[in-house]
Amino acid sequence: MPIANAIANAYDDKIRAEAYADLELHGTYYLAFRDLPAIIDAHVRGLKALDFGCGAGRSTRFLRKMGFDVVGVDISEQMLTLARERDPAGEYQLLPGGDLGALAANSYDLILAAFPFDYVPTREQKVTLLTSLKRLLSRDGRFVNLVSSADLYVNEWLSFSTREFPGNQSARSGDKALVVMLDVEDRRPIEDILWTHDDYLDVYQRAGLLVHKTYRPLGKPGEAFAWETELTIPPWSIYVLGDAAGAGR
């Protein structure tokens, strides 16, 4: 399945893309990445990595600083241009037509997907995409999928607001949910696809992926941020996955 048919690129807009490209690991986004080094160190053996849906390269640069030999891939040439401008030494590839078939099977010790699944609309498309990504994992490789929790869309956060969108309260998996980013000047609502924890477990099982661990990072007292809901409700979920067929290895 071409990825372009499954993922609506929320940042395929010059103003929004540039605003997102300059966004640092600040505020609520800090919690998405704070624990990744420890999580990856605990689960990943090997240094060859794929950053799937790399956008402007923030997560690709993050992995390279951790010592990974990483390639970032995305469906948006505009975002990749921004990535290369900010990281001329990095390796970034456009997925022509969104096709993962050009990437070598059984090649990556780590696949990181930081938020692209927030834009994959249907169960079938998620399962097909997950199955394609599983093919790329090395024998003992791990797929780390970082997604927005369902709670993100019904609470107020240091970096996000949802109060203007009461329809989020009744949204179910596969429904659109709106959120405003507070850390950028562009305050146009972003349209995500809500997906619950139970439904993520379902699509992983259908794709033949085993959940090794689930993390839900919370803010901590004393951190350098004036947390809103982050101290008690996790805005993100981080799933560490492997090929279920190799679970006994």
C-alpha positions, 0 to 999 in steps of 0.5 A, a space after each residue: 500500500 502506498 503510504 501517501 494513500 494512508 497518511 494525510 500530511 498535516 505539514 504539507 503547507 509551507 508556513 506550518 512545515 517551517 513552524 514545525 521544523 523549528 520546534 524544539 523538544 520543549 514542553 509537552 513534546 519534551 515528554 515524548 522524547 525524554 525517555 527514548 534513550 533509556 527505552 531504546 537502550 533497554 530494547 535495541 541491539 544494533 545501530 542501524 536505524 530507520 526514522 519513518 515519517 522523519 519530517 524535518 529531521 528532528 527525530 533523525 538528528 535525535 537518533 544520530 546523537 544517540 550513535 545510530 547510523 540512521 536514515 530518515 524517510 518521509 512522503 513530503 519533499 517539502 519536509 525533507 528539504 527542510 531536514 536537509 537544510 538543517 542537517 546537511 550531513 544527514 541521510 534523508 530519502 523521499 519514499 516515491 509514491 510512499 512505497 516502502 518496497 524500495 527499502 531492504 528487508 530485514 535491515 534495521 535494528 531500530 525503526 522509530 515512528 514518531 507521530 506518523 500513525 496519528 495521520 493513518 485513518 483506518 484500521 486496514 491502512 494501519 495494519 498494512 503499513 505496520 506489516 510493511 514496516 515489520 518486513 524491514 526489521 532485522 532478526 531481533 529488531 525493534 519498532 518503537 511507535 510513538 503516538 498521541 494518546 487518546 487523552 491528548 484530545 480531551 485535556 489542556 496541556 502546556 503545549 496544546 489546547 483542545 478546549 475549543 473542540 468539544 466534539 473530541 469528547 465523543 470521538 472514537 478510533 478512526 475519528 478526526 480530532 482537533 488540537 491547537 499547538 501553543 508553541 508555534 505562531 501558527 495556531 490553525 487547528 491540526 487534524 489528527 486521527 484519534 486511536 485508542 490503546 486497545 485499538 493499537 493493540 488490535 492492529 499490532 496483533 493483526 500485523 503480526 507484531 508483539 508488544 514488548 513494552 508500553 510506556 506512558 511518560 508523565 511530567 515530573 515535579 521539579 522539571 523546567 516546565 510549568 506542567 498543566 495536565 502532564 503530571 497526572 495524565 500521559 499525553 503520549 504512548 510509546 510502544 516497543 514492538 517486535 516480530 511476533 514470529 520471532 518472539 521465542 528467539 
